[in-house]
Amino acid sequence: MSNDQNWPSTVNLAFTGASGAQYGLRLLQCLVSAGCRVNVMVSRAAQVVIATETDLKLPGTPPAMQETLSVYADAEPGQVLVFGREDWFAPPASGSGEKAPLVVCPCSTGTLSALATGASNNLIERAGDVALKERRPLILVPREAPFSEVHLENMLKLTRMGAVIMPASPGFYHKPQSVEDLVDFIVARILDHLNLPQDLMPRWGEARAEEKRKG
């Protein structure tokens, strides 16, 4: 699928150690389907979560992980790139790199804390720091319950910096019939915020507007 001129040609996608690996994996599939190039970063904890919550087993090295995720998302050669945790020459590591949005999905509360305090101890944290300082779109998808005061303070701080906090809290007004429907609800919202077309979920009011158009 070819990109519309308003679509981001590249999206940076980070997996961290919160529950909800299914959200990030489904998002990867949708980004690839939309024709985006995807720079992927995976924390050690995220590898454990992915192995625990899904049938996907990620190998330990970035090249092998890149091959596995490319097959999983049915990507074209070179469309999905995986960068190591301390690959400081990766595009997301510098404001001089391509102006791409960053989605951290799922986003651990530890990552929230690191981003809120400006830590850059690994590539994911540095990519978030770059997104904030360059005023690039930054979407964080935490999955935690309940939130502590520290979590809430960090989310408020990041919101004030310009990040979008999008908890993995799917709605039910679309009458989901499966876990996949719940996952798609959140992924559809992320795609909307990236200005990417999606047909996973009808937008609120679309049916009513169509009724009025038909008279």
PyMOL commands that set and color helices and strands:
alter all, ss='L'
color gray80, all
select helices_A, chain A and resi 21-33+44-53+62-73+91-93+109-117+123-133+149-161+179-193+206-214
alter helices_A, ss='H'
color red, helices_A
select strands_A, chain A and resi 10-15+37-42+80-83+102-107+138-142+164-165
alter strands_A, ss='S'
color yellow, strands_A
deselect
rebuild
show_as cartoon
